[in-house]
């Protein structure tokens, strides 16, 4: 059955893949974006109805929700999540949206030291109180982290000690998101942690990257202050730095660890492993070689 679906943050990592996948499956997709650019124009060329709006502007969000059956909501690690979530809940209720898939994070807990993680937990509870059926997704670290933080030196300098996680690609998350949007009822009220194919520490991640790239990649454990300096040099906001420092401690304490079959069971495919993900994105690493 063809559905009318809204993707908020449609040019982001999970939003773009979700939009493309839904269009391939024959659905009508409205893509909410902050601005028209090459990314949004690419979605329009694929058949999406691109609308410019802002989740902090209730009127534009309500207009985007008109005639929508179900919506996907994702928000960056930035201030304003609570206002955006409240606006979404109101816009969805006003327009009879029947389901929301909400991108949260695996570190979302009431007691989280990260401001962003704690806000995600509260945002989940806010959406739970709305009359709209909601499914929360809590992914571990994205596999894309391994491209975003790549500096070309061949070193992975992170404060994660010997903690472990199963990196999950945005494309694999999109398969889960799309499947839930197509048939939300079985997933209403559920919270799904999302994991990739294999749980590894960063020594193992470096070995997988070495095999994929054909050159040595080394994990170098560092302390939080050095990590903060790296993030500041990259221009990260204080909100993001506070979050990443806190979740680095969570990571050491096992919060990001785990495995399940959600990607396969709901999304329909086995998730990518690190070696395959890096090989598929080889050009990004070659372009940033030191």
ABEGO torsion letter per residue (X at the ends): XBBBBBBBGAABAAAAAAAAAAAAAGBBBBBBBABBBAAAAAAAAAGBBBBBBBAABAAAAAAAABGBABBBBBBBBBBGAAAAAAAAAAAAAAAGBABBBBBBBAABBAABABAAAAAAAAAAAAAAABABBBBBBBBBBBAAAAAAABAGAGBBBBAAEABBBBBBBAAAAAAAAAAAAABAAAABGBBBBBBBABBBBAAAAAAAAAAAAGBBBBBBBBBAAAAAAAAAAAGBBAAAAAAAAAAAAAAAAGAABEBBAAAAAAAGBBBBBAAAAAAAAAAAAAAABX
